[in-house]
Amino acid sequence: MTTNWLALLPAETTERMSKIWIPVGLPGFSGAEKARWNALLTERFGTDGWRISHIVRGKIVPRSVAILEYEEAYRRYLHDRPELVNFLVEACGNVYDDNPTNVYDNDYEQPHTTMNHYQDISVRRVIAELVDDPAWPTVTATPVETVELLDFGTGERVTAPRASGFRGDGLLQIRDPLSPGYLLNPAVVPAHDPALITTVPGRREWYHDEGCGHLSIEAFWQSSKVVEVRLDRFLASGDDRSAPLAGL
């Protein structure tokens, strides 16, 4: 059997077909394996031959679209918990995930990081929105400044930018159950729309054993993640098509 039948087609047809992307598997949580995954998939399919997308309500969408659902979950979670909002703006100056340097990232696209961190960015964005919302008088504008913050977890003083709306002196880590900000961990924050809730049969990852488990926004994020590959690169991989994500 010809493994790359696309090569038998006219050049102009082949060019059009190369613009077709197909889902080839659900990779799950990468964590600190982010760089290795990228290197492996790039070697296998080329820099421009693969991408990570998400399946949201039955449609494959870019990560930039799916992350809006992630952020919306935090928005609703915080809106429903005014006392938590008050704690954040009164006691904290900023928040982070795995490293205090996270405070310098304001974008969800993070090619430079060892692992992706989204929860801290979502929290900062939601609080910044509330600064201009008259329904939240306790969330007020703060100066753009660099300050010394006390890391609630380590007790160390850390120089960091003050996040918008955060007028406190603390630095809050949002991570595992031992971190001071665990109540904002994405496994604790529920998915806000039942249509986002799904499971991958046979898969059990860290978030299944914490917080809301498979009903969390973290579960949505990891379960909806899909690797897409350009059709021409997929066909060119020959017999490896049977296991395109092998080694992840």
C-alpha positions as CSV (number, residue, x, y, z in Angstrom):
1,M,0.0,0.0,0.0
2,T,1.3,3.5,-0.9
3,T,1.9,5.2,2.5
4,N,1.9,8.7,1.0
5,W,-0.8,8.8,-1.6
6,L,-0.8,12.6,-1.5
7,A,2.5,12.5,-3.5
8,L,0.6,10.9,-6.4
9,L,-1.7,14.0,-6.9
10,P,-1.0,17.0,-9.1
11,A,1.1,19.6,-7.4
12,E,-1.6,22.2,-7.1
13,T,-3.9,19.7,-5.5
14,T,-1.2,18.7,-3.1
15,E,-0.7,22.3,-2.1
16,R,-4.3,22.7,-1.3
17,M,-4.4,19.5,0.7
18,S,-1.4,20.6,2.7
19,K,-3.7,23.3,4.2
20,I,-5.9,20.6,5.8
21,W,-5.2,19.9,9.5
22,I,-6.4,16.7,11.2
23,P,-6.6,15.8,14.9
24,V,-4.2,12.9,15.8
25,G,-4.6,12.5,19.5
26,L,-5.3,13.9,23.0
27,P,-1.9,14.5,24.7
28,G,-3.1,15.5,28.2
29,F,-1.0,17.3,30.8
30,S,2.5,18.3,29.7
31,G,3.8,20.3,32.8
32,A,7.6,20.3,32.8
33,E,7.6,18.1,29.7
34,K,6.6,21.1,27.6
35,A,10.0,21.6,25.9
36,R,10.5,17.9,25.3
37,W,7.0,17.5,23.7
38,N,7.7,20.5,21.5
39,A,11.1,19.1,20.4
40,L,9.6,15.6,19.7
41,L,6.6,16.9,17.7
42,T,8.7,19.4,15.8
43,E,11.2,16.7,14.8
44,R,8.4,14.4,13.7
45,F,6.2,16.9,11.8
46,G,8.3,20.1,11.4
47,T,7.9,23.4,13.1
48,D,4.9,24.4,11.0
49,G,3.4,20.9,10.8
50,W,1.7,20.6,14.1
51,R,-0.2,22.6,16.7
52,I,-2.1,22.2,19.9
53,S,-5.7,23.1,19.7
54,H,-8.8,22.4,21.8
55,I,-12.2,20.8,21.3
56,V,-14.8,23.2,22.7
57,R,-18.5,22.3,22.3
58,G,-17.8,20.0,19.5
59,K,-15.6,22.3,17.5
60,I,-11.8,22.4,17.2
61,V,-10.6,25.8,18.1
62,P,-7.3,27.5,18.6
63,R,-5.8,27.7,22.1
64,S,-6.4,31.4,22.1
65,V,-10.2,30.8,21.9
66,A,-10.3,27.9,24.4
67,I,-8.4,29.9,27.0
68,L,-11.3,32.4,27.1
69,E,-13.4,29.6,28.7
70,Y,-10.7,29.0,31.2
71,E,-10.6,32.7,32.1
72,E,-14.4,32.8,32.2
73,A,-14.5,30.0,34.8
74,Y,-12.2,32.2,37.1
75,R,-14.4,35.2,36.4
76,R,-17.5,33.5,37.6
77,Y,-15.7,31.8,40.5
78,L,-14.4,35.1,41.8
79,H,-17.6,37.0,41.2
80,D,-19.4,34.4,43.3
81,R,-16.9,34.9,46.2
82,P,-16.7,38.5,47.2
83,E,-14.8,37.6,50.4
84,L,-12.1,35.9,48.3
85,V,-11.9,39.0,46.1
86,N,-11.5,41.2,49.2
87,F,-8.7,39.0,50.5
88,L,-6.9,39.2,47.2
89,V,-7.1,43.0,46.9
90,E,-6.5,43.7,50.5
91,A,-3.7,41.2,51.4
92,C,-2.0,40.5,48.1
93,G,0.1,42.5,45.7
94,N,0.4,39.8,43.1
95,V,0.0,36.1,42.5
96,Y,2.0,33.3,40.7
97,D,2.0,29.7,39.9
98,D,5.3,27.7,39.9
99,N,7.8,30.6,40.1
100,P,7.7,34.2,41.3
101,T,8.9,35.3,37.8
102,N,5.4,34.3,36.6
103,V,4.3,37.8,37.7
104,Y,6.0,39.3,34.6
105,D,3.8,37.3,32.2
106,N,0.6,38.8,31.1
107,D,-0.1,36.7,28.1
108,Y,-1.4,33.1,27.9
109,E,1.0,32.4,25.0
110,Q,4.3,31.5,26.8
111,P,6.9,30.0,24.5
112,H,9.7,31.1,26.9
113,T,8.5,29.3,30.0
114,T,9.4,25.8,31.3
115,M,5.8,25.1,31.9
116,N,2.6,27.0,31.1
117,H,0.9,29.0,33.9
118,Y,-2.6,30.3,33.4
119,Q,-4.3,30.5,36.7
120,D,-2.3,33.5,37.9
121,I,-2.9,35.4,34.7
122,S,-6.7,34.7,34.9
123,V,-6.9,35.9,38.5
124,R,-4.9,39.1,37.6
125,R,-7.1,39.8,34.6
126,V,-10.4,39.3,36.5
127,I,-9.3,41.6,39.4
128,A,-8.1,44.2,36.9
129,E,-11.6,44.2,35.3
130,L,-13.2,44.8,38.7
131,V,-11.2,48.0,39.2
132,D,-13.5,49.7,36.7
133,D,-16.7,48.0,37.8
134,P,-18.8,50.2,40.2
135,A,-20.4,47.0,41.5
136,W,-17.1,46.3,43.2
137,P,-16.2,49.3,45.3
138,T,-13.7,47.4,47.4
139,V,-11.5,46.9,44.3
140,T,-9.8,50.1,43.6
141,A,-7.1,51.4,41.2
142,T,-3.5,50.9,42.3
143,P,-0.4,52.6,41.1
144,V,1.9,51.0,38.5
145,E,4.9,50.3,40.7
146,T,7.5,47.7,41.7
147,V,7.3,46.7,45.3
148,E,8.7,44.3,47.9
149,L,6.2,41.6,48.5
150,L,6.2,38.9,51.2
151,D,5.7,35.4,49.7
152,F,3.1,33.8,52.0
153,G,4.5,30.4,51.3
154,T,8.2,30.8,51.6
155,G,8.4,33.9,53.9
156,E,10.9,35.5,51.5
157,R,10.8,39.0,50.3
158,V,10.3,39.3,46.5
159,T,10.6,42.3,44.3
160,A,7.7,42.3,41.9
161,P,5.3,44.5,40.0
162,R,2.1,45.3,41.8
163,A,-0.9,43.8,39.9
164,S,-3.8,46.1,39.0
165,G,-6.2,46.3,41.9
166,F,-4.0,44.4,44.3
167,R,-3.1,46.8,47.1
168,G,-1.7,44.4,49.7
169,D,1.9,43.4,50.6
170,G,1.7,39.7,50.0
171,L,2.7,37.4,47.2
172,L,0.3,34.4,46.8
173,Q,1.3,31.2,45.1
174,I,-1.6,29.4,43.4
175,R,-0.5,25.8,43.0
176,D,-0.7,22.5,45.0
177,P,-2.7,21.8,48.2
178,L,0.3,23.0,50.3
179,S,0.4,26.4,48.6
180,P,-1.4,29.4,50.3
181,G,-3.4,30.1,47.2
182,Y,-4.7,26.5,46.6
183,L,-8.3,27.8,46.8
184,L,-7.6,29.3,43.3
185,N,-6.0,26.2,41.8
186,P,-7.7,25.3,38.5
187,A,-8.6,21.9,39.8
188,V,-10.6,23.7,42.5
189,V,-12.4,26.1,40.1
190,P,-15.4,24.3,38.5
191,A,-16.1,24.4,34.8
192,H,-18.8,27.1,34.4
193,D,-20.6,25.4,31.5
194,P,-21.7,21.7,31.6
195,A,-21.0,21.5,27.9
196,L,-17.3,21.8,28.7
197,I,-17.2,18.8,31.0
198,T,-15.8,15.6,29.5
199,T,-13.4,12.8,30.4
200,V,-10.8,10.7,28.5
201,P,-11.5,7.0,29.3
202,G,-8.6,5.4,31.1
203,R,-6.8,8.6,31.8
204,R,-6.1,9.7,35.4
205,E,-4.0,12.8,35.9
206,W,-3.2,15.0,39.0
207,Y,-6.4,17.1,38.8
208,H,-8.6,14.1,39.0
209,D,-7.6,13.7,42.7
210,E,-8.0,17.3,43.7
211,G,-10.8,19.9,44.1
212,C,-13.6,19.4,41.6
213,G,-11.8,16.6,39.8
214,H,-13.2,15.9,36.3
215,L,-15.7,18.8,36.8
216,S,-12.9,21.4,37.1
217,I,-11.7,23.9,34.6
218,E,-8.3,22.2,34.7
219,A,-10.0,18.9,33.6
220,F,-11.7,20.8,30.7
221,W,-8.3,22.3,29.7
222,Q,-6.4,19.0,29.7
223,S,-9.2,16.8,28.3
224,S,-10.1,19.1,25.5
225,K,-6.5,19.5,24.3
226,V,-5.8,17.9,20.9
227,V,-2.7,17.7,18.7
228,E,-3.5,18.7,15.1
229,V,-1.1,17.8,12.2
230,R,-1.0,19.0,8.6
231,L,-2.3,16.3,6.4
232,D,0.8,16.2,4.2
233,R,3.1,15.9,7.2
234,F,0.9,13.2,8.7
235,L,1.1,11.1,5.5
236,A,4.8,11.7,5.1
237,S,5.3,10.1,8.5
238,G,4.6,6.7,7.0
239,D,3.9,3.8,9.3
240,D,4.3,6.1,12.3
241,R,0.8,7.4,11.5
242,S,-0.4,4.5,13.7
243,A,1.0,6.2,16.8
244,P,1.6,9.9,16.0
245,L,2.0,10.9,19.6
246,A,4.3,8.0,20.7
247,G,6.9,9.2,23.1
248,L,4.9,12.0,24.7
